[in-house]
Amino acid sequence: MTGPEAALVEAALGDPGCSDDTLGRIAEIARGAGVDRRLKAEIRRYAQEASAEAASWAPYWRAEAVGFFRSLPLWNVHRMS
């Protein structure tokens, strides 16, 4: 992030009157820095962990419930892509 980009982000933090144009520019800066790719990868990892946890419920829950809770976290990730 360049000096002007950092100044823009810092000025926007905590500013409830931040304009849509400024928010759009901050999103461009974040994408350019790879933040969106890293966040999506992290979200996918947590969804996979949640799905694996739900799979461990099989001895205690009905198969339909286990299937639903296993698919839900990953469904949300796919919906974001």
N, C-alpha and C positions, 0 to 999 in steps of 0.2 A: 504494500500500500504506500502510495506516495504521500508526501507532506500535505498537499492540498486535500487528498482523499481522507487522510486521517483527521484533518481539521473539520471536514464536512461531517464525518461520522461522529466525532466528538461533540460537535455543535448540535447535532440532531438528537443525541442521547438525552432523554429526559425532557425533550421539548414537545409538549402536547400539541403545539401549533405547527409541527413539522409538515411541510407541504407534500403532496403526492409526488411532485417532481423530485424532491429530495429523497423520498423513500425509494423511488425508482432508481435513482442514481446509486443509492446505498446497495440496493439489490444487485445492480450491475457490478459494483465493486466486489461484493461478496462472491458472485459467480466467477468473476475474473480471478479471485484468489482461491477458487475451488471449494469454498465453504459448502455450497449446496451438495457437491459430490460427497464430501466427507460426512455431512449430516445424513444424507440418504443411506450411506453405507452403515453408519452407526444405527440408524432406525431399523434397517434390515437385520442387523445383528441382534438387536434387542427383540425384534419380532420372532426371529428364529429361536431365541432362548425361551420366549414366552410360549411358543408353539411346543417346544420340547417339554416344558413344564406341564402344559395341559395334557400331553401324551402320557405323562406319568400318572394321571388321574384314572386311567383305564380300569384298574381293579375296583375303584370306588364309585365311579359314575357310569351312567348309561352310555353306550357307544355313541348315540346321537349327540349327546352333550359334549363328550370328549371331542368328537369330530368337529363340532361347531367351534369350540374354544381353541382347537388346534389351528383351524383355518382363519379365524378372525384376525389375528395380528398380521399374518402374511397378506391377507386380502387387503388390509389397509395400506400396506407397503406397495402392493401392485397398483392400487387405485391412485397413489401419488405419482407413480412413474409416468 
